[in-house]
């Protein structure tokens, strides 16, 4: 599993021009699933996201975990795009939807995350806080 994680002041997602979900301060998680990912990896990633200390403490240092802040999780198979050869990315490392969707839902459920619509063309808006952006892999 791969997650591109952004600390945000706010984030939202629309599908077909209609609002689907929005959050205030917290994390925007773009989540990619590969073929050998399983429930244990999904749980490990969700727990890591919850414990990730990327929020400022009283001294302004990144030392606080998610706590009561919100999460917006978006499925993102393109995180497994491979563009090392040529100019058109290959997505053979991305898991097929029937494997990826239950794991995406599991991560979202474990985090109590707002979510996009799996497999849909989504418009994601965010206000980066920091900016703080990390790539996590399990």
Order of alpha helices (4+ residues) and beta strands (2+ residues): beta-beta-beta-alpha-beta-beta-beta-alpha-beta-beta
